[in-house]
């Protein structure tokens, strides 16, 4: 499957999301850990709302830097 979106993917907007073995997306049950790649800030979440809240807070706090070139995704 290819990705036709060629918009840049800035490093400062990168996250690692680790899902617990018991996560069942189809049933709406999500549990895991998320980490902001650049800052190292991390949090555990038990709901999609908690995951999205962490992403929102972290992105609001992150400011673009000149030394943060965008990374273009190519599949």
Secondary structure, DSSP 8 states (H G I E B T S, - for coil): -------EEEGGG-EEEEE-TT-BGGGTB--EEEEETTT--EEEESSHHHHHHHHHHHHHH----TT--EEE---
